[in-house]
Amino acid sequence: MTDPDVPNASPMTRRAALSLGAGAVLCAVLSAPVAAQSLRDRRTERRQQRLDRRERRLDRRQRFRDVRDAVGRGEIRPLREVARTFQAETGAEIVNFRHRKIDGQHFYLFKALSADNRLGWYVVNAATLEIMTEAEARSRYGVER
């Protein structure tokens, strides 16, 4: 018996094709729950990442408010004043900066390019305007980048 649509097809070829087709359908049906679970996992992971980013933004905003309030109360000097003092005393150009609060003390960390073209981190106490190298600040106050 041959299939009229398929020239020279034997019954064995049709059985093989049917079993391959049935196998493909079976694989698709069995893998669908796995794919759905994987999709749910990815969605849950993305949702958690969005929540984590939002929480970090809120933490950052709170830190900004804390610094602004400390400047307003006169506990620390404004960044502009600290940066001008740092540049006047060291002659270095500030490339980047960070703020850290450790044990109630505020520090500005400046990444600066010195006059001899060396790049380094300097730490300035925001209340006293004391300028330290990164190593000095780490040993005295535990300040880390």
C-alpha positions in Angstrom: 0.0 0.0 0.0 1.3 3.4 -0.9 0.0 6.8 -0.1 -1.4 8.5 -3.2 0.0 11.9 -2.0 3.5 10.7 -1.4 5.1 8.9 -4.4 7.0 5.7 -3.6 6.1 5.9 0.2 6.0 2.6 1.9 3.8 1.8 4.9 7.0 1.7 7.0 7.9 5.3 6.1 4.4 6.5 7.0 4.6 4.7 10.4 8.0 6.3 11.1 6.6 9.7 10.1 3.6 9.3 12.3 5.6 8.2 15.3 8.0 11.1 14.8 5.0 13.5 14.6 3.4 12.0 17.7 6.7 12.2 19.5 7.1 15.9 18.6 3.5 16.6 19.9 4.2 14.6 23.0 7.4 16.6 23.7 5.6 19.9 23.1 2.8 18.9 25.5 5.1 17.7 28.2 7.5 20.7 28.0 4.7 23.3 28.2 4.4 23.2 32.0 8.2 23.5 32.3 8.3 26.5 30.0 5.4 28.1 31.9 7.2 27.6 35.2 10.3 29.0 33.7 8.4 32.0 32.5 6.8 32.5 35.9 10.3 32.3 37.5 11.7 34.9 35.2 8.7 37.2 35.9 9.1 36.7 39.6 12.8 37.4 39.4 12.3 40.6 37.3 9.6 41.8 39.8 12.1 41.3 42.6 14.8 43.1 40.8 12.4 46.1 40.2 11.6 46.1 43.9 15.3 46.0 44.9 16.1 48.9 42.5 13.2 50.9 44.0 14.4 50.2 47.5 17.9 51.3 46.6 16.6 54.5 45.1 14.6 55.2 48.3 17.7 54.6 50.4 19.7 56.9 48.2 17.1 59.6 48.5 17.1 59.2 52.3 20.9 59.6 52.3 20.7 62.8 50.3 18.1 64.1 52.7 20.4 63.3 55.6 23.3 65.2 54.1 21.1 68.1 53.2 19.7 68.2 56.7 23.2 68.0 58.3 24.3 70.9 56.1 21.2 72.9 57.1 21.9 72.3 60.8 25.5 73.4 60.3 27.0 70.0 61.3 28.9 69.7 58.0 30.1 72.1 55.3 28.4 72.1 51.9 30.1 70.0 49.2 30.9 73.1 47.1 32.8 74.6 50.0 34.6 71.4 50.8 35.6 70.9 47.1 36.9 74.4 46.8 39.0 74.0 49.9 40.3 70.6 48.8 41.3 72.0 45.4 42.9 75.1 46.9 45.0 73.1 49.3 46.0 70.1 47.1 45.9 71.7 43.6 44.2 68.5 42.4 41.3 68.3 40.0 38.3 66.4 41.3 37.2 63.7 38.9 34.5 62.0 41.1 33.2 62.1 44.6 31.3 60.0 47.1 29.8 60.6 50.5 30.1 58.3 53.5 28.7 58.5 57.0 30.6 56.5 59.6 29.9 56.5 63.3 28.0 59.8 62.9 30.8 61.5 61.0 30.4 62.7 57.4 33.2 62.2 54.9 33.6 63.2 51.3 35.7 60.9 49.2 37.3 62.6 46.2 38.9 60.8 43.3 41.3 63.5 42.1 43.9 64.0 39.5 47.0 65.6 41.0 49.3 68.1 39.4 51.8 65.3 38.5 48.9 63.4 36.7 48.5 60.8 39.4 45.0 59.6 40.1 44.1 58.9 43.7 41.4 58.9 46.3 41.4 61.5 49.1 39.1 61.7 52.1 37.9 64.9 53.6 36.1 65.2 56.9 33.0 67.3 56.0 32.9 68.9 59.4 36.6 69.8 60.0 37.8 69.9 56.4 40.7 67.6 57.4 42.2 66.1 54.2 43.5 62.5 54.4 44.7 59.9 52.0 42.6 56.9 51.6 45.0 54.8 53.7 45.0 57.3 56.5 41.2 57.5 56.6 40.9 53.7 56.5 43.2 53.3 59.5 41.8 56.1 61.5 38.0 55.9 60.8 37.5 52.7 58.7 36.4 54.7 55.7 36.1 52.5 52.6 35.3 53.5 49.1 
